[in-house]
Amino acid sequence: MDREETKWHWAEGTKYAVEGMKTLLTLNGGAAVALLAFWGTAKAGLSPAAKAASVQPIENALWFFGVGALVAAFTFAFAYFSQLLYGNNWWRTAQWFHHFTYVLFISSAALFFFGVRQASIAFSLA
């Protein structure tokens, strides 16, 4: 592959990475808002015991979604710093930021799934 083709592939890969980070931020943030709206409607028809039993899983789900959104935002920051450091030829530090960006990305996705699981538990108790 020539240098121009490599640059093109790098730029295209970066676009997909940014869209993936946006997706995680939207999933986590949107899930929290949707859960609040759905829970607000659903709890009206629940017995006091069912409400009490499902409050803790709802709180857990909201925490997972909130932290997942925050981690997704940090993913953008770490991706930016890794590119900045690569551009300034600080390769070792850039690679650390680059790899940690992957950890943050995977963590945000995992937090989304943990939040979904907690919401599922809450609604199965209701």
Beta strands, then each sheet from edge to edge (+ up, - down):
end
